[in-house]
Amino acid sequence: MSLSKRVPSSFQSACRLCVAMGLLYLVNTSARAQTTIKERVGITPGTTTSNAHPNGHVARTASLDNIRVELSWSPGPPNVDVRMYLQAPCLVSFDTALYASGGILISYTFAAPRLGTYLVSPQACVVSPDSVTCTTRIYVNDSLVAHNEGIDLLVGCCGGYCLFPGGSAYNYDPPYFNTFKVYSYAEAIYGHEYTSIYLEGSNDCSFTRWFPAEDEVTLTITAGGQYSSFHNDNDDSLGGTVTGLIAQLEQMRLVADGVEPPAGGAPVTITATSAGITAQGTVIVRPRGPLTLDFYNVYDFPLPYGSDIPLFVHCVNDFGDEFAPPEGTTYKFDVLDGSQWGWFGGRPDGTVRDTLTCVQDGGRTVAVFSVMEAIPDTQHTVTFRVTPSDASIGVGTHSFTVGPQVRPYIEVSFDPPTVAPGDTALVILQRRTEEGTLASYPETETFDVSIRNGGRYGVLLVDRD
């Protein structure tokens, strides 16, 4: 079941140094968009294509269509051998009807066509001094749906059959499918949550026809019925089986209204049957379990002195899904170590505060930590604890670093780092970021470069290429 759940530039600015000597140095239960990947066929300009069925609406009682493809050409010299190049859904092989020598028409009919794209183009071995002009056509039930005229088969293509550009293509897309698949809008649900089940038509080269607008579908919970049941949009329980058209079933809900599932969750299997087709999908029902505190938007670089930094906290369960604790729950922030380097709650009014109580909103809260304005030369660690007023939620602790703000600067390195008299070394200039990482400069960046010490041992050579 397919489910939904809730660079630097390679350029191195460089110059060369010629050296004389020396050393250098949610669960989300809302609908998700479904993407269906279909067969794609490249069509050259001039090709006429169509997706519309020539007979308009097709009902289940209608007979099967037939698709006829044709390749014709004007009468010409007898030494022109023409073949038909054909792509079709579920195509295996064709017989000699796709070949003609000295004729003027090749035709092939699909008596029970499969869904998908049909493409016809000419292949030929041309030894005549004159070119030959071809036309391709595609019919559905004798109605022309695609054609391309004036395809020239040029002289000199022999020693093998050449495929010529051009041709006709048609995407046969009647209002039915060969089969379907079962999907859910949510991968997993918790107690009293719900999701919706839907079907998506697909093709498997069979001759079965499923009309989603006409054929009723039965959905049955065939495993895990003790954990869930179907409900209508009024939240009335409908049990473990529902039947209706697709539009009606999409209004139904699968609700986790049964017994508490085991700690790891339990699968609920949904079996769909319609028009002799059967398919299954699965939804996981999970227990909410105990909640713990989790820190997000965590900073992995030193927090600069004199700044106000928001620290974010929310509640999650063992599956990592976010939940809101009982209404009125508060979070108490305590500085366990490093209170001399800052305060919770903004700038102090003469009193150092290392405790702050915040009201959560939907399970989330944010506390502002103000780093002291003094600027020592070293970095320090601050460790804080968050204690929920609800004792069922685990206590959380986290640490971060405060220190001098790191300014970006140019870092110089040499390749190789050691050279002998008469050798050259590549001088590599890179940017050291505020986060401490190295990044390459863009190719348009320029530099003023000079040798501050040891100039008598070598000279700078700039590569102008």
C-alpha positions in Angstrom: 0.0 0.0 0.0 1.3 3.4 -0.9 0.8 5.7 2.1 1.4 9.2 3.2 2.9 10.2 6.5 1.8 12.5 8.9 26.5 22.9 -2.7 29.5 24.5 -2.5 31.1 25.5 -5.9 33.9 23.2 -6.9 36.1 26.1 -8.0 39.0 27.0 -5.7 40.4 30.4 -6.1 44.1 29.9 -6.4 47.4 31.2 -7.7 50.8 29.5 -7.9 53.8 30.2 -5.8 57.2 29.5 -7.4 59.6 28.5 -4.6 63.3 28.8 -4.6 63.7 26.8 -1.4 62.2 26.2 2.0 58.9 25.1 3.6 55.5 26.7 3.1 52.7 26.2 5.0 1.7 14.1 12.2 0.2 12.2 12.1 -1.3 13.7 9.0 -4.7 12.4 8.2 -5.5 14.9 5.5 -5.7 14.0 1.9 -2.4 13.8 0.0 -1.8 14.3 -3.7 -1.4 11.1 -5.6 1.1 11.0 -8.5 0.6 8.5 -11.2 3.5 7.8 -13.5 2.4 6.7 -17.0 4.3 5.6 -20.0 5.9 8.5 -21.9 6.6 8.4 -25.6 8.6 11.1 -27.4 6.8 12.5 -30.4 8.5 14.6 -33.1 7.0 17.9 -34.3 4.2 17.5 -36.9 2.7 14.4 -35.3 -1.0 14.7 -34.6 -2.0 13.1 -31.2 -5.3 12.8 -29.4 -6.5 11.4 -26.0 -10.3 11.7 -26.6 -12.2 8.6 -27.3 -13.9 9.1 -30.7 -17.2 7.6 -29.4 -17.4 9.8 -26.4 -18.8 8.0 -23.3 -18.2 4.3 -23.2 -20.5 2.2 -21.0 -19.8 -1.3 -19.6 -22.3 -2.7 -22.0 -20.4 -1.4 -25.0 -18.4 -3.8 -27.1 -14.6 -3.8 -27.1 -12.9 -1.3 -29.3 -10.5 -2.1 -32.0 -7.4 0.0 -33.0 -6.0 0.0 -36.5 -2.6 1.4 -37.4 -1.6 2.1 -41.0 1.5 3.1 -42.9 1.1 4.0 -46.5 3.3 5.6 -49.2 2.9 6.8 -52.8 3.7 4.3 -55.5 7.4 4.3 -56.3 10.3 2.2 -57.5 10.0 -1.5 -56.6 13.4 -1.5 -54.8 12.0 0.3 -51.7 11.4 -2.1 -48.8 9.3 -0.6 -46.0 8.5 -1.9 -42.6 6.3 -0.6 -39.9 7.8 0.4 -36.5 5.1 0.0 -33.9 5.0 0.5 -30.1 1.9 -0.6 -28.2 1.0 -1.5 -24.6 1.9 -5.1 -23.6 3.4 -5.6 -27.1 5.3 -8.9 -27.5 5.8 -9.6 -31.2 4.2 -9.1 -34.7 4.0 -11.2 -37.8 5.0 -10.5 -41.4 2.0 -8.2 -41.8 4.3 -5.4 -40.7 6.5 -5.8 -43.8 5.8 -4.9 -47.4 8.1 -4.9 -50.5 6.8 -3.0 -53.5 3.4 -2.5 -51.9 1.9 0.8 -50.8 0.1 0.0 -47.5 0.8 -1.8 -44.2 -2.1 -2.2 -41.8 -2.4 -3.9 -38.4 -5.5 -4.2 -36.2 -5.7 -4.7 -32.4 -9.0 -6.5 -31.8 -8.9 -6.0 -28.0 -6.5 -3.1 -27.4 -4.9 -2.6 -24.0 -4.8 0.8 -22.4 -1.8 3.0 -23.1 0.1 4.8 -26.0 0.2 3.5 -29.6 3.0 4.8 -31.8 3.6 4.0 -35.5 6.5 5.2 -37.7 8.2 4.0 -40.9 11.3 1.9 -41.3 12.8 1.4 -44.7 15.8 0.4 -46.8 15.9 3.0 -49.6 18.2 2.4 -52.6 16.2 4.4 -55.1 17.5 7.7 -56.4 14.1 9.1 -55.6 12.8 9.8 -52.1 9.5 8.1 -50.9 6.9 10.0 -49.0 4.9 8.1 -46.2 1.8 8.7 -44.2 0.9 7.2 -40.8 -2.6 6.9 -39.4 -4.3 5.5 -36.3 -8.0 4.6 -36.1 -10.3 3.6 -33.3 -13.4 1.8 -34.5 -12.7 3.2 -38.0 -12.6 6.8 -36.7 -9.3 8.6 -37.5 -7.7 9.8 -34.2 -4.1 10.5 -35.3 -2.2 11.0 -38.5 1.0 12.5 -40.0 1.6 13.1 -43.6 4.7 13.9 -45.7 7.3 11.7 -44.0 10.2 11.5 -46.4 12.2 8.3 -46.6 15.6 9.6 -47.8 18.0 7.9 -50.2 21.0 6.0 -49.0 19.6 4.3 -45.9 20.5 0.7 -46.4 22.6 -2.0 -44.9 19.9 -2.3 -42.3 16.5 -0.8 -41.9 16.5 2.8 -40.7 13.9 4.3 -38.4 12.7 7.6 -39.8 11.5 10.5 -37.5 7.9 11.4 -37.5 4.9 9.1 -37.2 1.6 9.2 -35.3 0.8 8.5 -31.6 -2.4 8.0 -29.7 -3.0 7.6 -26.0 -5.8 5.1 -25.7 -7.5 6.0 -22.4 -11.1 4.8 -22.2 -13.1 5.3 -18.9 -12.1 2.0 -17.4 -9.0 0.2 -16.0 -7.8 -3.3 -16.0 -7.3 -3.4 -12.2 -7.0 -1.1 -9.2 -4.9 -0.6 -6.1 -6.0 0.2 -2.5 -4.5 3.3 -0.8 -4.9 5.2 2.5 -4.5 8.9 3.1 -2.5 8.1 6.3 0.2 5.5 7.0 -0.8 5.1 10.7 -3.6 6.3 13.0 -3.9 6.5 16.8 -6.9 5.8 19.0 -10.1 7.7 17.8 -8.3 9.1 14.8 -9.4 8.2 11.3 -8.3 8.0 7.7 -10.0 7.5 4.4 -9.5 4.6 1.9 -9.6 5.1 -1.8 -8.9 3.1 -5.0 -6.7 4.1 -7.9 -7.1 2.5 -11.3 -4.1 0.9 -13.1 -3.4 -1.4 -16.0 -1.8 -4.9 -15.9 -2.2 -6.1 -19.6 -5.3 -8.1 -18.7 -8.7 -7.9 -20.5 -10.6 -7.2 -17.3 -12.5 -3.9 -17.3 -13.3 -1.9 -14.2 -15.5 1.2 -14.6 -14.9 3.3 -11.5 -18.0 5.5 -12.3 -20.3 2.5 -12.6 -19.0 -0.6 -10.7 -19.7 -0.8 -7.0 -16.8 -1.6 -4.7 -17.0 -3.6 -1.4 -14.5 -2.8 1.3 -14.0 -5.3 4.0 -11.7 -5.3 7.1 -10.2 -8.8 6.7 -7.6 -8.5 9.5 -7.3 -6.3 12.5 -11.1 -5.7 12.9 -10.7 -5.6 16.7 -8.8 -2.3 16.3 -11.0 -0.3 13.9 -14.3 -0.1 11.9 -15.9 2.0 9.1 -17.8 5.1 9.9 -19.9 7.5 7.7 -19.4 11.2 7.7 -21.9 11.5 10.6 -19.5 9.3 12.6 -22.0 6.4 12.7 -20.4 3.0 12.9 -20.9 0.9 9.9 -19.0 -2.2 11.0 -16.4 -4.0 9.0 -17.9 -4.0 5.5 -19.2 -1.2 3.3 -20.3 -1.2 -0.3 -20.8 1.7 -2.8 -19.5 3.6 -5.7 -16.1 5.2 -5.4 -17.6 8.7 -4.8 -19.6 7.2 -1.9 -16.8 5.2 -0.3 -14.5 8.3 -0.3 -16.9 9.8 2.3 -16.4 6.8 4.6 -13.8 6.7 7.3 -11.7 4.0 8.9 -11.7 4.9 12.6 -9.4 3.4 15.3 -12.3 2.8 17.7 -11.4 -0.7 18.9 -9.2 -2.2 21.6 -5.7 -0.7 22.4 -3.2 -2.2 20.0 0.2 -3.6 21.2 3.2 -1.4 21.8 4.5 -1.7 18.2 1.2 -1.1 16.6 -1.1 -3.5 14.7 -1.9 -3.8 10.9 -5.5 -3.5 9.7 -6.0 -5.1 6.3 -8.6 -3.6 3.9 -9.7 -5.9 1.0 -11.5 -4.3 -1.9 -13.5 -6.3 -4.5 -15.2 -5.0 -7.7 -15.9 -6.4 -11.1 -14.1 -9.6 -10.3 -11.0 -7.8 -9.2 -9.5 -8.1 -5.6 -6.8 -5.9 -4.0 -5.6 -5.2 -0.5 -4.1 -2.4 1.5 -3.0 -1.9 5.1 -3.3 0.8 7.7 -1.3 0.6 11.0 -3.2 1.4 14.3 -0.8 2.6 17.0 -1.1 3.2 20.7 -0.2 6.8 21.7 2.0 5.6 24.5 4.0 7.8 26.9 5.1 11.3 25.9 8.6 12.7 26.2 10.0 16.1 25.5 12.0 16.7 22.3 14.1 19.8 21.3 13.9 21.1 17.7 15.6 24.0 15.9 18.6 23.0 18.0 21.8 25.0 17.3 24.9 23.1 16.5 27.2 26.2 16.6 28.2 28.5 19.4 25.5 31.0 20.4 27.1 34.4 20.2 27.4 36.6 23.3 24.9 39.4 23.5 22.2 37.5 21.6 18.7 36.4 22.4 18.2 32.8 21.4 14.8 31.0 21.2 14.8 27.4 22.4 11.9 25.2 21.1 10.4 22.2 22.9 7.5 19.9 22.0 6.0 16.6 23.1 6.4 13.4 21.1 5.7 9.7 21.6 7.8 6.6 21.0 7.1 6.8 17.3 8.3 10.4 17.0 4.8 11.8 16.4 3.9 15.1 18.1 1.0 15.2 20.6 -0.4 17.9 22.8 -0.4 17.2 26.5 -3.5 17.9 28.7 -4.7 21.5 28.5 -3.1 23.7 31.1 0.2 21.8 31.1 3.2 24.2 31.6 6.9 23.7 31.1 9.5 24.9 33.6 13.0 25.7 32.3 15.9 25.5 34.7 19.6 26.2 34.0 21.5 23.3 35.6 25.0 24.5 34.6 26.3 27.7 33.1 23.8 30.2 34.6 26.6 32.8 34.7 26.6 32.9 30.9 22.9 33.9 30.4 19.4 34.0 31.5 15.9 32.7 30.6 13.1 35.2 30.0 15.0 38.1 28.4 17.4 40.7 29.8 17.5 40.6 33.7 16.2 43.6 35.6 19.0 43.4 38.2 18.1 39.8 39.2 19.7 36.8 37.6 16.9 34.4 36.5 17.7 30.8 35.7 14.1 29.5 35.9 11.2 30.3 33.5 7.7 28.7 33.3 6.0 28.7 29.9 2.5 27.7 28.9 2.4 25.2 26.1 0.3 25.7 23.0 -0.7 22.5 21.2 2.2 20.7 22.9 4.8 23.3 21.8 6.5 26.1 23.6 9.5 28.4 23.2 11.7 30.0 25.8 14.2 32.8 25.1 17.7 32.5 26.5 19.7 35.7 26.6 23.4 35.2 26.4 25.5 37.6 28.5 26.9 40.6 26.7 30.5 40.2 28.0 32.8 38.7 25.5 35.3 36.3 27.0 37.8 34.7 24.6 36.6 31.1 25.3 33.4 29.1 24.7 31.3 27.7 27.5 28.5 25.1 27.8 25.0 25.8 29.2 22.8 22.9 30.3 19.1 23.3 31.0 16.3 21.1 32.1 12.6 21.3 31.1 10.1 19.9 33.6 6.4 19.5 32.5 3.7 20.1 35.1 2.1 16.9 34.0 4.1 14.1 35.7 3.2 11.6 32.9 5.5 13.5 30.5 9.2 12.7 30.8 11.7 15.4 31.9 14.1 16.6 29.1 17.6 18.1 29.3 19.7 19.7 26.6 23.0 21.5 26.3 24.3 24.2 23.9 27.5 26.2 23.6 28.0 30.0 24.0 31.0 31.8 22.9 32.6 34.5 20.8 30.9 35.0 17.4 33.0 33.4 14.7 33.4 35.9 11.8 33.9 34.6 8.3 37.5 34.7 7.1 39.7 33.5 4.3 41.6 30.3 5.0 44.8 29.7 3.1 46.2 26.3 2.3 48.9 24.9 0.0 49.0 21.9 -2.3 51.4 20.3 -1.7 52.3 21.7 1.7 56.0 21.0 1.2 58.0 21.8 -1.9 61.6 21.6 -3.0 63.6 24.4 -4.7 62.3 24.9 -8.3 58.9 23.4 -7.6 55.5 25.2 -7.4 52.6 24.9 -5.0 49.0 25.7 -5.5 47.7 28.4 -3.1 44.1 27.5 -2.2 41.8 30.3 -0.8 38.5 29.1 0.9 35.9 30.8 3.1 35.6 29.7 6.7 31.9 30.3 7.6 30.3 31.4 10.9 29.4 27.7 11.4 33.0 26.7 11.0 32.7 25.0 7.7 34.8 25.6 4.6 33.1 26.9 1.4 34.6 27.7 -2.0 34.4 31.2 -3.5 32.6 31.9 -6.8 34.7 32.0 -9.9 34.1 35.8 -10.2 35.7 36.5 -6.8 39.0 38.5 -6.8 41.7 38.8 -4.2 44.7 40.9 -3.2 47.4 38.4 -2.5 50.9 39.2 -1.2 53.8 37.4 0.5 54.2 38.8 4.0 57.3 36.8 5.1 59.9 34.8 3.2 59.5 36.7 0.0 63.2 36.0 -0.9 62.4 32.3 -1.2 59.8 32.5 -4.0 57.4 34.6 -6.1 53.6 34.5 -6.8 52.5 33.4 -10.3 48.9 34.2 -11.3 47.3 31.7 -13.7 45.4 33.8 -16.2 43.6 30.9 -17.9 
